[in-house]
Amino acid sequence: MNYDYLLEPTRTGYSAMVLDFPPAAIVVTGDTREEIAMRMARSMKAAIEFLNSEGISVPPPRPYKGKIPPDCELISAQHKTAHTPVGG
């Protein structure tokens, strides 16, 4: 599964937010891009496991088609966690 997230530079490092993952907002912060990637992977895995344990369908990834702010970068991250498809 590849979920897109926005990576934004901050005064102290970076922040990142998954764009298409309701019902759980996933936002992480870190000093480096590598730290963001590691934290995002952990957060996505935890969110998917939680949704599965609650019997809530995990939204499938979809390409982001919105406007990207000029100081941000769109990142596509692969997550290998099994998920329950929407409606399944």
N, C-alpha and C positions, 0 to 999 in steps of 0.2 A: 504494500500500500504506500502510495506517495502522497503525503499531505503537504500543501504549500504553507509557508509561514513568512511573515514579513520580519526582516531583520533591520533594526533601526539603531544607528549609533547614538549614544548618549554621552553626557559629560564624563561619565565614569566607566564606560565600556559599551555594552550593547543591551538591547531588549528585543524580544521576539514574541510574536503572537500567531497562533494557528488561525487561519482565516476561515476555514469551513468546518469547524468542529463543534457545533452546538450539540448537545445541551451543556457542555462543559467548556468554559473559557480556559484556554491554556496560554499562559503568559510566563515567560522565564526571563531572567536577567543574568548577566555574566560579564566578566572582564574581557574575555576574548571570544572570537568566533567559534573556536574549538569548545570552549566551555558552554557556549549557547547550544551548540549541536549536541553535546553530551547531555545537558539538562533537558533539552527538548525531547530527545529520544527517551529518557527516563520518564518524563512527564506524560508523553503520549502513551507509553506502555502502561503506566499506572492508570491513566484515564480509561483506556480501552479495557483493561482488566476490571476496573470498577464497574463500568457500564455493563460488561458481560455478566458480572456477578449479581447485578441488580436486574438482569433480564431486559436491559434497555438496548435497543438497536444502535449500533455504532454507525454514524453516517459515513457513506463511502467517500473517498477522496474525489474531488472534482477540480478541474483547472480554474485558477483564479482569473476572472475577467474584469476585475475592477481597476480603478486608477491606483497606481503606486506612487506614493509621495516621493518627491525628488531625492530626499536623503535616505530613502529606504531601499532595500534589495529583496527581491522575491527568491526564496529558497525552497527547493523541493526536497523533502526528506523521506527516505524510505523507512518504513516501520514494518518489521516482519512478524508482529503479533497477530495471531489469529483473531478474527472478529466475527460478530454476528451481523450479517447483512441487514439492512433496513427491510422490514417486512418479513424477516426470517427468524 
